[in-house]
Every structure is written in C-alpha cells, then in structure tokens.
C-alpha cells in the first residue's frame, strides 16, 4: 500500500466513527483529499518531500476539507427536534469555520518553512 492509501484508510476509520454523515465513504474517495492536502503542505513549507511527522497534519487538513465539502452540500447550520420530553439539538460548522481551521493549520506549519533563495 502507498502512503496515501494508508493515510486514507486511517482517516476514513476516524470519519466513520466521529462524522458518519461525511461525504466520503470509501478510501478511494479520501485519497484525492489526502494528496491535495500533502501537495498544499509541501507548497506551504517549500519542501520537496515531507518527513513522516507531517502525516498527522496531512490527515487533519484532509479531514477539514472533507467536512467542508459536506458542509457545502448540507447548507445547514443548526438542527433541533423534539419528541415528547426528549429533545436533541445539533450545530454544524459553516464553510467559513472550516476555512479558518485550514488557515490556522497552515499557519502552525510556518516554523517548518524553508527559505527559497533565487539566483539569477
């Protein structure tokens, strides 16, 4: 298995447990998010390859983006319902909330950025 596939399986098992309504149901659907997250972190940190300790950040960024897609599809902020004396309320994050999480995650990687020297 490739590294992206392993990360996809790990992320999917987490999503199934904690976010059963996410838009991804198979590892094949998660892999593009993993690869995009990895590419964005490579670009942000100005590295050619990422060490293994970046795997948790890759999974976290991919998860944020998967949940963001789900939020775009649902377009729901709050849900409440009750039956008799039992009531339940659910609150969802907005797209702006997910974008803020993405920015914070990438900002936390600034200490790992490398300098790029341009010579003419």
N, CA, C and O atoms as a Tinker XYZ file with bonds, in Angstrom:
   480  protein
     1  N      0.826000   -1.197000    0.000000    73     2
     2  CA     0.000000    0.000000    0.000000    64     1     3
     3  C      0.862000    1.248000    0.000000    63     2     4     5
     4  O      1.882000    1.308000    0.687000    81     3
     5  N      0.453000    2.237000   -0.765000    73     3     6
     6  CA     1.156000    3.506000   -0.782000    64     5     7
     7  C      0.826000    4.292000    0.485000    63     6     8     9
     8  O     -0.151000    4.010000    1.178000    81     7
     9  N      1.668000    5.281000    0.764000    73     7    10
    10  CA     1.468000    6.102000    1.961000    64     9    11
    11  C      0.113000    6.810000    1.927000    63    10    12    13
    12  O     -0.555000    6.920000    2.955000    81    11
    13  N     -0.290000    7.288000    0.757000    73    11    14
    14  CA    -1.585000    7.974000    0.638000    64    13    15
    15  C     -2.745000    7.034000    0.957000    63    14    16    17
    16  O     -3.729000    7.436000    1.578000    81    15
    17  N     -2.620000    5.789000    0.529000    73    15    18
    18  CA    -3.684000    4.814000    0.792000    64    17    19
    19  C     -3.779000    4.489000    2.277000    63    18    20    21
    20  O     -4.878000    4.357000    2.817000    81    19
    21  N     -2.632000    4.358000    2.940000    73    19    22
    22  CA    -2.621000    4.080000    4.380000    64    21    23
    23  C     -3.260000    5.240000    5.131000    63    22    24    25
    24  O     -4.093000    5.027000    6.012000    81    23
    25  N     -2.876000    6.462000    4.790000    73    23    26
    26  CA    -3.463000    7.637000    5.437000    64    25    27
    27  C     -4.963000    7.723000    5.167000    63    26    28    29
    28  O     -5.734000    8.105000    6.047000    81    27
    29  N     -5.374000    7.369000    3.957000    73    27    30
    30  CA    -6.801000    7.407000    3.604000    64    29    31
    31  C     -7.598000    6.422000    4.443000    63    30    32    33
    32  O     -8.684000    6.752000    4.918000    81    31
    33  N     -7.080000    5.232000    4.629000    73    31    34
    34  CA    -7.777000    4.218000    5.438000    64    33    35
    35  C     -7.870000    4.682000    6.888000    63    34    36    37
    36  O     -8.919000    4.549000    7.518000    81    35
    37  N     -6.770000    5.229000    7.420000    73    35    38
    38  CA    -6.790000    5.729000    8.801000    64    37    39
    39  C     -7.790000    6.865000    8.968000    63    38    40    41
    40  O     -8.551000    6.894000    9.936000    81    39
    41  N     -7.788000    7.797000    8.026000    73    39    42
    42  CA    -8.702000    8.934000    8.107000    64    41    43
    43  C    -10.148000    8.486000    7.957000    63    42    44    45
    44  O    -11.029000    8.989000    8.654000    81    43
    45  N    -10.400000    7.549000    7.057000    73    43    46
    46  CA   -11.761000    7.067000    6.846000    64    45    47
    47  C    -12.299000    6.385000    8.101000    63    46    48    49
    48  O    -13.466000    6.571000    8.446000    81    47
    49  N    -11.475000    5.602000    8.784000    73    47    50
    50  CA   -11.946000    4.946000   10.005000    64    49    51
    51  C    -12.302000    5.981000   11.066000    63    50    52    53
    52  O    -13.246000    5.787000   11.831000    81    51
    53  N    -11.557000    7.069000   11.114000    73    51    54
    54  CA   -11.870000    8.165000   12.042000    64    53    55
    55  C    -13.171000    8.858000   11.641000    63    54    56    57
    56  O    -14.010000    9.149000   12.494000    81    55
    57  N    -13.336000    9.120000   10.356000    73    55    58
    58  CA   -14.543000    9.796000    9.878000    64    57    59
    59  C    -15.798000    8.972000   10.129000    63    58    60    61
    60  O    -16.836000    9.511000   10.514000    81    59
    61  N    -15.700000    7.663000    9.909000    73    59    62
    62  CA   -16.864000    6.788000   10.091000    64    61    63
    63  C    -17.331000    6.817000   11.540000    63    62    64    65
    64  O    -18.531000    6.798000   11.812000    81    63
    65  N    -16.374000    6.864000   12.475000    73    63    66
    66  CA   -16.728000    6.874000   13.895000    64    65    67
    67  C    -17.296000    8.209000   14.346000    63    66    68    69
    68  O    -18.335000    8.256000   15.005000    81    67
    69  N    -16.612000    9.304000   13.990000    73    67    70
    70  CA   -16.976000   10.604000   14.539000    64    69    71
    71  C    -17.836000   11.472000   13.637000    63    70    72    73
    72  O    -18.529000   12.369000   14.118000    81    71
    73  N    -17.800000   11.218000   12.348000    73    71    74
    74  CA   -18.565000   12.030000   11.386000    64    73    75
    75  C    -19.241000   11.107000   10.362000    63    74    76    77
    76  O    -18.862000   11.102000    9.190000    81    75
    77  N    -20.230000   10.337000   10.795000    73    75    78
    78  CA   -20.835000    9.361000    9.881000    64    77    79
    79  C    -21.545000    9.987000    8.677000    63    78    80    81
    80  O    -21.824000    9.287000    7.703000    81    79
    81  N    -21.836000   11.259000    8.722000    73    79    82
    82  CA   -22.520000   11.918000    7.607000    64    81    83
    83  C    -21.565000   12.562000    6.617000    63    82    84    85
    84  O    -22.000000   13.324000    5.754000    81    83
    85  N    -20.269000   12.274000    6.721000    73    83    86
    86  CA   -19.307000   12.899000    5.800000    64    85    87
    87  C    -19.544000   12.406000    4.381000    63    86    88    89
    88  O    -20.159000   11.362000    4.164000    81    87
    89  N    -19.050000   13.168000    3.430000    73    87    90
    90  CA   -19.307000   12.862000    2.022000    64    89    91
    91  C    -18.485000   11.688000    1.499000    63    90    92    93
    92  O    -18.802000   11.152000    0.438000    81    91
    93  N    -17.440000   11.274000    2.212000    73    91    94
    94  CA   -16.576000   10.177000    1.765000    64    93    95
    95  C    -16.940000    8.882000    2.488000    63    94    96    97
    96  O    -17.064000    8.847000    3.713000    81    95
    97  N    -17.107000    7.829000    1.707000    73    95    98
    98  CA   -17.484000    6.533000    2.278000    64    97    99
    99  C    -16.461000    5.440000    1.998000    63    98   100   101
   100  O    -16.505000    4.387000    2.633000    81    99
   101  N    -15.535000    5.666000    1.059000    73    99   102
   102  CA   -14.534000    4.658000    0.713000    64   101   103
   103  C    -13.148000    5.307000    0.709000    63   102   104   105
   104  O    -13.033000    6.523000    0.555000    81   103
   105  N    -12.095000    4.500000    0.880000    73   103   106
   106  CA   -10.737000    5.060000    0.829000    64   105   107
   107  C    -10.426000    5.742000   -0.504000    63   106   108   109
   108  O     -9.676000    6.718000   -0.543000    81   107
   109  N    -10.995000    5.237000   -1.585000    73   107   110
   110  CA   -10.752000    5.834000   -2.899000    64   109   111
   111  C    -11.272000    7.268000   -2.969000    63   110   112   113
   112  O    -10.720000    8.094000   -3.696000    81   111
   113  N    -12.333000    7.564000   -2.216000    73   111   114
   114  CA   -12.873000    8.926000   -2.184000    64   113   115
   115  C    -12.024000    9.842000   -1.303000    63   114   116   117
   116  O    -12.031000   11.059000   -1.487000    81   115
   117  N    -11.296000    9.267000   -0.354000    73   115   118
   118  CA   -10.486000   10.047000    0.577000    64   117   119
   119  C     -9.115000   10.375000   -0.014000    63   118   120   121
   120  O     -8.544000   11.422000    0.291000    81   119
   121  N     -8.585000    9.491000   -0.853000    73   119   122
   122  CA    -7.224000    9.653000   -1.392000    64   121   123
   123  C     -7.003000   11.007000   -2.071000    63   122   124   125
   124  O     -5.963000   11.620000   -1.827000    81   123
   125  N     -7.915000   11.512000   -2.906000    73   123   126
   126  CA    -7.674000   12.845000   -3.507000    64   125   127
   127  C     -7.520000   13.958000   -2.464000    63   126   128   129
   128  O     -6.731000   14.883000   -2.657000    81   127
   129  N     -8.270000   13.872000   -1.364000    73   127   130
   130  CA    -8.146000   14.869000   -0.306000    64   129   131
   131  C     -6.789000   14.762000    0.380000    63   130   132   133
   132  O     -6.177000   15.776000    0.717000    81   131
   133  N     -6.321000   13.533000    0.587000    73   131   134
   134  CA    -5.003000   13.307000    1.188000    64   133   135
   135  C     -3.914000   13.881000    0.281000    63   134   136   137
   136  O     -3.026000   14.597000    0.743000    81   135
   137  N     -3.990000   13.563000   -0.992000    73   135   138
   138  CA    -2.964000   14.031000   -1.930000    64   137   139
   139  C     -2.973000   15.549000   -2.083000    63   138   140   141
   140  O     -1.916000   16.171000   -2.184000    81   139
   141  N     -4.155000   16.139000   -2.101000    73   139   142
   142  CA    -4.252000   17.596000   -2.196000    64   141   143
   143  C     -3.697000   18.262000   -0.934000    63   142   144   145
   144  O     -2.994000   19.269000   -1.015000    81   143
   145  N     -4.018000   17.693000    0.230000    73   143   146
   146  CA    -3.502000   18.239000    1.485000    64   145   147
   147  C     -1.977000   18.142000    1.528000    63   146   148   149
   148  O     -1.298000   19.081000    1.941000    81   147
   149  N     -1.451000   17.003000    1.099000    73   147   150
   150  CA     0.000000   16.835000    1.074000    64   149   151
   151  C      0.643000   17.851000    0.131000    63   150   152   153
   152  O      1.644000   18.474000    0.484000    81   151
   153  N      0.083000   18.019000   -1.049000    73   151   154
   154  CA     0.626000   18.974000   -2.018000    64   153   155
   155  C      0.596000   20.396000   -1.472000    63   154   156   157
   156  O      1.547000   21.154000   -1.669000    81   155
   157  N     -0.484000   20.766000   -0.788000    73   155   158
   158  CA    -0.585000   22.114000   -0.240000    64   157   159
   159  C      0.418000   22.336000    0.892000    63   158   160   161
   160  O      0.977000   23.425000    1.020000    81   159
   161  N      0.646000   21.316000    1.707000    73   159   162
   162  CA     1.618000   21.439000    2.796000    64   161   163
   163  C      3.038000   21.500000    2.226000    63   162   164   165
   164  O      3.875000   22.250000    2.728000    81   163
   165  N      3.313000   20.716000    1.183000    73   163   166
   166  CA     4.621000   20.782000    0.513000    64   165   167
   167  C      4.843000   22.189000   -0.021000    63   166   168   169
   168  O      5.919000   22.759000    0.159000    81   167
   169  N      3.852000   22.741000   -0.664000    73   167   170
   170  CA     3.956000   24.091000   -1.225000    64   169   171
   171  C      4.134000   25.126000   -0.117000    63   170   172   173
   172  O      4.966000   26.026000   -0.228000    81   171
   173  N      3.353000   24.994000    0.944000    73   171   174
   174  CA     3.408000   25.967000    2.040000    64   173   175
   175  C      4.756000   25.936000    2.762000    63   174   176   177
   176  O      5.292000   26.981000    3.132000    81   175
   177  N      5.292000   24.748000    2.959000    73   175   178
   178  CA     6.557000   24.628000    3.692000    64   177   179
   179  C      7.778000   24.754000    2.785000    63   178   180   181
   180  O      8.913000   24.781000    3.259000    81   179
   181  N      7.535000   24.831000    1.482000    73   179   182
   182  CA     8.614000   24.971000    0.493000    64   181   183
   183  C      9.598000   23.813000    0.560000    63   182   184   185
   184  O     10.813000   24.008000    0.530000    81   183
   185  N      9.057000   22.612000    0.649000    73   183   186
   186  CA     9.877000   21.407000    0.680000    64   185   187
   187  C      9.593000   20.583000   -0.561000    63   186   188   189
   188  O      8.560000   20.751000   -1.210000    81   187
   189  N     10.503000   19.705000   -0.880000    73   187   190
   190  CA    10.256000   18.809000   -1.999000    64   189   191
   191  C      9.516000   17.557000   -1.536000    63   190   192   193
   192  O      8.678000   17.016000   -2.257000    81   191
   193  N      9.834000   17.106000   -0.335000    73   191   194
   194  CA     9.146000   15.967000    0.264000    64   193   195
   195  C      8.932000   16.242000    1.736000    63   194   196   197
   196  O      9.661000   17.022000    2.349000    81   195
   197  N      7.924000   15.594000    2.296000    73   195   198
   198  CA     7.611000   15.807000    3.701000    64   197   199
   199  C      8.103000   14.633000    4.542000    63   198   200   201
   200  O      7.940000   13.478000    4.149000    81   199
   201  N      8.702000   14.918000    5.690000    73   199   202
   202  CA     9.054000   13.837000    6.614000    64   201   203
   203  C      7.794000   13.188000    7.185000    63   202   204   205
   204  O      6.705000   13.756000    7.096000    81   203
   205  N      7.941000   12.024000    7.759000    73   203   206
   206  CA     6.773000   11.272000    8.243000    64   205   207
   207  C      6.027000   11.981000    9.369000    63   206   208   209
   208  O      4.842000   11.720000    9.578000    81   207
   209  N      6.697000   12.875000   10.097000    73   207   210
   210  CA     5.994000   13.541000   11.194000    64   209   211
   211  C      4.948000   14.542000   10.706000    63   210   212   213
   212  O      4.230000   15.116000   11.524000    81   211
   213  N      4.845000   14.764000    9.411000    73   211   214
   214  CA     3.800000   15.622000    8.852000    64   213   215
   215  C      2.504000   14.847000    8.565000    63   214   216   217
   216  O      1.501000   15.452000    8.189000    81   215
   217  N      2.513000   13.529000    8.737000    73   215   218
   218  CA     1.332000   12.730000    8.401000    64   217   219
   219  C      0.094000   13.152000    9.168000    63   218   220   221
   220  O     -1.001000   13.176000    8.606000    81   219
   221  N      0.246000   13.487000   10.445000    73   219   222
   222  CA    -0.925000   13.904000   11.223000    64   221   223
   223  C     -1.501000   15.213000   10.693000    63   222   224   225
   224  O     -2.718000   15.401000   10.692000    81   223
   225  N     -0.634000   16.118000   10.243000    73   223   226
   226  CA    -1.108000   17.388000    9.679000    64   225   227
   227  C     -1.798000   17.159000    8.336000    63   226   228   229
   228  O     -2.786000   17.820000    8.017000    81   227
   229  N     -1.273000   16.221000    7.554000    73   227   230
   230  CA    -1.902000   15.888000    6.268000    64   229   231
   231  C     -3.303000   15.353000    6.507000    63   230   232   233
   232  O     -4.256000   15.779000    5.855000    81   231
   233  N     -3.429000   14.413000    7.450000    73   231   234
   234  CA    -4.748000   13.841000    7.747000    64   233   235
   235  C     -5.702000   14.902000    8.282000    63   234   236   237
   236  O     -6.880000   14.918000    7.926000    81   235
   237  N     -5.195000   15.784000    9.134000    73   235   238
   238  CA    -6.059000   16.814000    9.711000    64   237   239
   239  C     -6.560000   17.781000    8.639000    63   238   240   241
   240  O     -7.737000   18.143000    8.627000    81   239
   241  N     -5.664000   18.197000    7.738000    73   239   242
   242  CA    -6.073000   19.111000    6.662000    64   241   243
   243  C     -7.061000   18.425000    5.721000    63   242   244   245
   244  O     -8.039000   19.039000    5.294000    81   243
   245  N     -6.812000   17.163000    5.397000    73   243   246
   246  CA    -7.742000   16.420000    4.538000    64   245   247
   247  C     -9.103000   16.280000    5.212000    63   246   248   249
   248  O    -10.136000   16.409000    4.555000    81   247
   249  N     -9.112000   16.020000    6.510000    73   247   250
   250  CA   -10.378000   15.893000    7.254000    64   249   251
   251  C    -11.156000   17.201000    7.225000    63   250   252   253
   252  O    -12.367000   17.205000    7.000000    81   251
   253  N    -10.462000   18.304000    7.452000    73   251   254
   254  CA   -11.124000   19.617000    7.421000    64   253   255
   255  C    -11.776000   19.838000    6.062000    63   254   256   257
   256  O    -12.906000   20.320000    5.975000    81   255
   257  N    -11.056000   19.480000    5.003000    73   255   258
   258  CA   -11.592000   19.706000    3.655000    64   257   259
   259  C    -12.752000   18.767000    3.326000    63   258   260   261
   260  O    -13.685000   19.164000    2.628000    81   259
   261  N    -12.706000   17.544000    3.813000    73   259   262
   262  CA   -13.826000   16.617000    3.603000    64   261   263
   263  C    -15.062000   17.141000    4.316000    63   262   264   265
   264  O    -16.155000   17.148000    3.749000    81   263
   265  N    -14.893000   17.577000    5.552000    73   263   266
   266  CA   -16.032000   18.105000    6.307000    64   265   267
   267  C    -16.547000   19.411000    5.703000    63   266   268   269
   268  O    -17.738000   19.711000    5.776000    81   267
   269  N    -15.640000   20.180000    5.109000    73   267   270
   270  CA   -16.044000   21.420000    4.438000    64   269   271
   271  C    -16.931000   21.103000    3.232000    63   270   272   273
   272  O    -17.931000   21.784000    3.004000    81   271
   273  N    -16.575000   20.084000    2.469000    73   271   274
   274  CA   -17.395000   19.669000    1.327000    64   273   275
   275  C    -18.765000   19.208000    1.814000    63   274   276   277
   276  O    -19.784000   19.525000    1.199000    81   275
   277  N    -18.792000   18.466000    2.910000    73   275   278
   278  CA   -20.074000   18.025000    3.477000    64   277   279
   279  C    -20.919000   19.220000    3.899000    63   278   280   281
   280  O    -22.133000   19.233000    3.693000    81   279
   281  N    -20.273000   20.228000    4.493000    73   279   282
   282  CA   -20.999000   21.435000    4.911000    64   281   283
   283  C    -21.545000   22.189000    3.708000    63   282   284   285
   284  O    -22.644000   22.740000    3.763000    81   283
   285  N    -20.776000   22.216000    2.614000    73   283   286
   286  CA   -21.251000   22.878000    1.398000    64   285   287
   287  C    -22.472000   22.164000    0.833000    63   286   288   289
   288  O    -23.387000   22.804000    0.314000    81   287
   289  N    -22.487000   20.847000    0.933000    73   287   290
   290  CA   -23.606000   20.074000    0.408000    64   289   291
   291  C    -24.841000   20.174000    1.292000    63   290   292   293
   292  O    -25.962000   20.215000    0.784000    81   291
   293  N    -24.650000   20.213000    2.614000    73   291   294
   294  CA   -25.785000   20.223000    3.538000    64   293   295
   295  C    -26.426000   21.592000    3.672000    63   294   296   297
   296  O    -27.648000   21.704000    3.759000    81   295
   297  N    -25.607000   22.630000    3.690000    73   295   298
   298  CA   -26.087000   24.002000    3.861000    64   297   299
   299  C    -26.973000   24.154000    5.099000    63   298   300   301
   300  O    -27.979000   24.864000    5.071000    81   299
   301  N    -26.585000   23.474000    6.190000    73   299   302
   302  CA   -27.354000   23.523000    7.429000    64   301   303
   303  C    -26.451000   24.058000    8.532000    63   302   304   305
   304  O    -25.296000   23.648000    8.639000    81   303
   305  N    -26.960000   24.961000    9.347000    73   303   306
   306  CA   -26.192000   25.495000   10.478000    64   305   307
   307  C    -26.646000   24.843000   11.776000    63   306   308   309
   308  O    -25.810000   24.437000   12.584000    81   307
   309  N    -27.932000   24.737000   11.989000    73   307   310
   310  CA   -28.484000   24.148000   13.212000    64   309   311
   311  C    -29.645000   23.225000   12.872000    63   310   312   313
   312  O    -30.371000   23.440000   11.901000    81   311
   313  N    -29.802000   22.197000   13.693000    73   311   314
   314  CA   -30.970000   21.320000   13.595000    64   313   315
   315  C    -31.450000   21.043000   15.004000    63   314   316   317
   316  O    -30.650000   20.717000   15.880000    81   315
   317  N    -32.741000   21.167000   15.231000    73   315   318
   318  CA   -33.324000   20.836000   16.527000    64   317   319
   319  C    -34.599000   20.063000   16.304000    63   318   320   321
   320  O    -35.352000   20.335000   15.368000    81   319
   321  N    -34.836000   19.105000   17.162000    73   319   322
   322  CA   -36.090000   18.381000   17.096000    64   321   323
   323  C    -36.402000   17.816000   18.463000    63   322   324   325
   324  O    -35.515000   17.604000   19.290000    81   323
   325  N    -37.689000   17.577000   18.684000    73   323   326
   326  CA   -38.110000   17.032000   19.977000    64   325   327
   327  C    -39.278000   16.089000   19.781000    63   326   328   329
   328  O    -40.058000   16.199000   18.835000    81   327
   329  N    -39.363000   15.168000   20.708000    73   327   330
   330  CA   -40.468000   14.215000   20.709000    64   329   331
   331  C    -40.839000   13.990000   22.165000    63   330   332   333
   332  O    -40.095000   13.363000   22.919000    81   331
   333  N    -41.982000   14.503000   22.545000    73   331   334
   334  CA   -42.380000   14.401000   23.945000    64   333   335
   335  C    -41.452000   15.215000   24.827000    63   334   336   337
   336  O    -41.270000   16.412000   24.603000    81   335
   337  N    -40.867000   14.578000   25.821000    73   335   338
   338  CA   -39.958000   15.269000   26.736000    64   337   339
   339  C    -38.500000   15.183000   26.288000    63   338   340   341
   340  O    -37.629000   15.802000   26.899000    81   339
   341  N    -38.230000   14.424000   25.231000    73   339   342
   342  CA   -36.861000   14.266000   24.736000    64   341   343
   343  C    -36.631000   15.246000   23.587000    63   342   344   345
   344  O    -37.427000   15.328000   22.652000    81   343
   345  N    -35.533000   15.981000   23.677000    73   343   346
   346  CA   -35.191000   16.890000   22.585000    64   345   347
   347  C    -33.710000   16.747000   22.262000    63   346   348   349
   348  O    -32.906000   16.345000   23.103000    81   347
   349  N    -33.376000   17.084000   21.033000    73   347   350
   350  CA   -31.992000   16.988000   20.590000    64   349   351
   351  C    -31.689000   18.182000   19.709000    63   350   352   353
   352  O    -32.527000   18.629000   18.926000    81   351
   353  N    -30.477000   18.690000   19.849000    73   351   354
   354  CA   -30.056000   19.831000   19.053000    64   353   355
   355  C    -28.669000   19.542000   18.494000    63   354   356   357
   356  O    -27.810000   19.009000   19.196000    81   355
   357  N    -28.455000   19.891000   17.241000    73   355   358
   358  CA   -27.163000   19.708000   16.587000    64   357   359
   359  C    -26.747000   21.025000   15.966000    63   358   360   361
   360  O    -27.573000   21.725000   15.379000    81   359
   361  N    -25.479000   21.369000   16.089000    73   359   362
   362  CA   -24.931000   22.574000   15.488000    64   361   363
   363  C    -23.788000   22.177000   14.572000    63   362   364   365
   364  O    -22.931000   21.377000   14.947000    81   363
   365  N    -23.779000   22.730000   13.385000    73   363   366
   366  CA   -22.757000   22.409000   12.399000    64   365   367
   367  C    -21.886000   23.619000   12.149000    63   366   368   369
   368  O    -22.325000   24.758000   12.305000    81   367
   369  N    -20.649000   23.369000   11.760000    73   367   370
   370  CA   -19.755000   24.459000   11.400000    64   369   371
   371  C    -20.101000   24.959000   10.003000    63   370   372   373
   372  O    -20.585000   24.205000    9.159000    81   371
   373  N    -19.846000   26.226000    9.780000    73   371   374
   374  CA   -20.075000   26.802000    8.457000    64   373   375
   375  C    -18.809000   26.646000    7.615000    63   374   376   377
   376  O    -17.761000   26.241000    8.117000    81   375
   377  N    -18.922000   26.967000    6.351000    73   375   378
   378  CA   -17.772000   26.896000    5.444000    64   377   379
   379  C    -16.668000   27.844000    5.919000    63   378   380   381
   380  O    -15.485000   27.513000    5.840000    81   379
   381  N    -17.055000   29.011000    6.408000    73   379   382
   382  CA   -16.069000   29.973000    6.918000    64   381   383
   383  C    -15.314000   29.399000    8.120000    63   382   384   385
   384  O    -14.119000   29.650000    8.278000    81   383
   385  N    -16.004000   28.632000    8.963000    73   383   386
   386  CA   -15.348000   27.995000   10.106000    64   385   387
   387  C    -14.272000   27.015000    9.634000    63   386   388   389
   388  O    -13.180000   26.964000   10.201000    81   387
   389  N    -14.588000   26.237000    8.592000    73   387   390
   390  CA   -13.607000   25.280000    8.063000    64   389   391
   391  C    -12.439000   25.998000    7.394000    63   390   392   393
   392  O    -11.295000   25.558000    7.507000    81   391
   393  N    -12.713000   27.083000    6.708000    73   391   394
   394  CA   -11.638000   27.852000    6.079000    64   393   395
   395  C    -10.707000   28.450000    7.134000    63   394   396   397
   396  O     -9.495000   28.523000    6.928000    81   395
   397  N    -11.272000   28.872000    8.254000    73   395   398
   398  CA   -10.457000   29.392000    9.353000    64   397   399
   399  C     -9.582000   28.280000    9.926000    63   398   400   401
   400  O     -8.413000   28.515000   10.232000    81   399
   401  N    -10.128000   27.075000   10.074000    73   399   402
   402  CA    -9.344000   25.942000   10.565000    64   401   403
   403  C     -8.194000   25.622000    9.615000    63   402   404   405
   404  O     -7.079000   25.348000   10.059000    81   403
   405  N     -8.463000   25.658000    8.305000    73   403   406
   406  CA    -7.404000   25.418000    7.312000    64   405   407
   407  C     -6.286000   26.441000    7.463000    63   406   408   409
   408  O     -5.108000   26.082000    7.483000    81   407
   409  N     -6.654000   27.705000    7.567000    73   407   410
   410  CA    -5.656000   28.776000    7.689000    64   409   411
   411  C     -4.834000   28.613000    8.965000    63   410   412   413
   412  O     -3.621000   28.821000    8.955000    81   411
   413  N     -5.490000   28.245000   10.056000    73   411   414
   414  CA    -4.776000   28.050000   11.318000    64   413   415
   415  C     -3.807000   26.879000   11.231000    63   414   416   417
   416  O     -2.690000   26.953000   11.742000    81   415
   417  N     -4.235000   25.800000   10.585000    73   415   418
   418  CA    -3.361000   24.634000   10.447000    64   417   419
   419  C     -2.134000   24.990000    9.613000    63   418   420   421
   420  O     -1.011000   24.668000   10.000000    81   419
   421  N     -2.331000   25.644000    8.484000    73   419   422
   422  CA    -1.199000   26.032000    7.645000    64   421   423
   423  C     -0.308000   27.040000    8.369000    63   422   424   425
   424  O      0.914000   26.994000    8.233000    81   423
   425  N     -0.897000   27.932000    9.123000    73   423   426
   426  CA    -0.121000   28.904000    9.890000    64   425   427
   427  C      0.742000   28.208000   10.944000    63   426   428   429
   428  O      1.854000   28.649000   11.230000    81   427
   429  N      0.230000   27.127000   11.514000    73   427   430
   430  CA     1.009000   26.394000   12.522000    64   429   431
   431  C      2.241000   25.721000   11.917000    63   430   432   433
   432  O      3.153000   25.325000   12.642000    81   431
   433  N      2.266000   25.594000   10.603000    73   431   434
   434  CA     3.405000   24.974000    9.922000    64   433   435
   435  C      4.472000   25.984000    9.519000    63   434   436   437
   436  O      5.490000   25.602000    8.940000    81   435
   437  N      4.263000   27.247000    9.810000    73   435   438
   438  CA     5.216000   28.283000    9.406000    64   437   439
   439  C      6.616000   28.043000    9.962000    63   438   440   441
   440  O      7.601000   28.420000    9.328000    81   439
   441  N      6.719000   27.424000   11.130000    73   439   442
   442  CA     8.046000   27.171000   11.711000    64   441   443
   443  C      8.829000   26.147000   10.895000    63   442   444   445
   444  O     10.048000   26.045000   11.036000    81   443
   445  N      8.141000   25.389000   10.045000    73   443   446
   446  CA     8.793000   24.367000    9.220000    64   445   447
   447  C      9.113000   24.866000    7.814000    63   446   448   449
   448  O      9.645000   24.118000    6.994000    81   447
   449  N      8.795000   26.112000    7.539000    73   447   450
   450  CA     9.033000   26.648000    6.186000    64   449   451
   451  C     10.516000   26.786000    5.921000    63   450   452   453
   452  O     11.304000   27.119000    6.807000    81   451
   453  N     10.863000   26.527000    4.711000    73   451   454
   454  CA    12.257000   26.665000    4.291000    64   453   455
   455  C     12.395000   27.910000    3.432000    63   454   456   457
   456  O     11.451000   28.343000    2.770000    81   455
   457  N     13.578000   28.464000    3.460000    73   455   458
   458  CA    13.858000   29.631000    2.620000    64   457   459
   459  C     14.112000   29.163000    1.193000    63   458   460   461
   460  O     14.664000   28.090000    0.953000    81   459
   461  N     13.709000   29.967000    0.297000    73   459   462
   462  CA    13.984000   29.690000   -1.106000    64   461   463
   463  C     14.837000   30.836000   -1.625000    63   462   464   465
   464  O     14.397000   31.985000   -1.674000    81   463
   465  N     16.051000   30.511000   -2.009000    73   463   466
   466  CA    16.973000   31.529000   -2.491000    64   465   467
   467  C     16.903000   31.543000   -4.012000    63   466   468   469
   468  O     17.087000   30.518000   -4.668000    81   467
   469  N     16.638000   32.708000   -4.552000    73   467   470
   470  CA    16.553000   32.857000   -6.003000    64   469   471
   471  C     17.851000   33.466000   -6.486000    63   470   472   473
   472  O     18.270000   34.526000   -6.022000    81   471
   473  N     18.474000   32.788000   -7.415000    73   471   474
   474  CA    19.708000   33.324000   -8.001000    64   473   475
   475  C     19.452000   33.590000   -9.481000    63   474   476   477
   476  O     18.697000   32.875000  -10.140000    81   475
   477  N     20.081000   34.603000   -9.966000    73   475   478
   478  CA    19.878000   34.957000  -11.372000    64   477   479
   479  C     21.045000   34.536000  -12.210000    63   478   480
   480  O     21.047000   34.755000  -13.422000    81   479
